[in-house]
Amino acid sequence: MSDSSKSIHEEQQLETPLLVGDRRRHHPPPEDDDDATTTTTTTWQAELVRELKRQMKVAGPLVVVSFLQYSLQLISVMFVGRLGQLALSSASMATSFAGVTGFGFMMGMGGALETLCGQAYGSAQHHHLLGLHLQRALIITTILSIPISLLWAYTARIFLFLGQDPQISRGAGLYARILIPSILPYGFLQCQLRFLQAQNLVSPLILSTGLATVFHVGLCWALIFRLGFGNEGAALSVAVSYWVNVVVLGIYIGFSPSCRMTWTGFSWDGVRGLCGFLRLGVPSALMVCLELWSYEFLVFMSGLLPNPMLETSMMSLSISTTSVAFRISFGLGSAVSTRVSNELGAGRQNAALVAVRAGTFLSMAQGLCLSLILISVRDVWGFLYTNDQQLAAYMARVIPVLALSNFMDAMQAVFSGVARGCGWQVIGTYVNLGAYYLAGLPAAMVLAFVFGFRGMGLWMGIICGSSLQACLLFAITMNTNWGKQVKKAKERLYASSYLSTETTGAATIP
């Protein structure tokens, strides 16, 4: 027998007794496996419960803030409604036009900060970057407010060119011109909101927005009825109230100890890297605008249906209903975005995945509950808006479709939040473009005009779009390599750090 064979034989003699006689040492009994599995399951469940609590703590205030911000312009329109039908029509058209051409774009631009500030705050070494990102966002919104203001100045001519009623067009043009001073503070407000949201500082947002809303009600009443400014007073009060909100939050950011590490004052470094901000900001704005424009197109198409007065009224009430319901979904999506971006910035890929799962669960539960509530009140919901029996009955038939739309909106909102948290704004833009303009709107036209479903067909088509949007974003999320997302977040942080320290060469890879 060779030396090598003898060695192998000796090893076998040594190993065999261990495998036979001491099996328990090397193969734990089934009870130990069960205990390990139970421990792992319990740990995962505990992490999920903790994450649910974190997200609800952030989402609750953000939902309230979203409602209050949405109500600001709605309050002005409600006051104007007491001045007559012409005043109401003019203010409504101007508000809608301003929303899809200015306010929506500014809100979308702020979405870039959900990525940049959220990931920077997650990394303890890069808290100072939040202030630099905020400065860049303020500069960009200031520049963008100029072309938006010029567009609003020609609102009357645009409406006349589109064949709208001359009186309404002139009234809407005047209202839009007086809204011009509101676009800049609104842009600033969106930047401040994302800056504080990334740090989970949501209480100041509720207080400042609540104060601005209460102030707005009093100011709107005084300008319209006490001082007799009419429509102009309603539009002017919007701008003043936004500035009040901006000033209050600015004081908090500048002097609060909570922002001492994230806001270090204005710096020339804040002027650098504007193009990098635009690479996220522009697609983030397009994500929002592509969705908003599709709903406005529904209103336009409803005017081409038989009985256009009934169809457009139904569409306006339906969009109003879904817009209010979407405030909840948007708040939950913002909370998910914050949690995902924070965890990616901290390098915790598993925690980011838990945040996605928790957000998905909350959105499904919220969407289902709210949809069931809508269905249960479908017979009386229309009478909250109108005394017209025909319109109220039509709304009752449409409500189940709106309930389904609300559920799909809840799902797409949470996955859109994940996209913002990860920095997938470019991908999100392509998803929204394909979902709404290659699927949703064509389906809406076919169902409404070819198959004769009319206004309900328009909604069914847009549901096809939102469903496809949610499914695509879900597929992208579920097939994501979270380790790579952590690496990309680090690269993004390094690039921002390099810009802020390029003159000294002090940047280091996190």
Helices and strands as residue ranges (DSSP letters): H 3-21, H 23-26, H 30-80, G 81-83, H 85-98, I 99-103, H 104-122, G 124-126, H 129-153, H 155-161, H 166-197, H 203-221, I 222-226, H 231-255, G 257-259, G 268-271, H 274-302, H 308-346, H 349-376, H 378-381, G 382-384, H 389-422, H 425-432, I 433-440, H 441-445, I 446-450, H 454-478, H 482-501
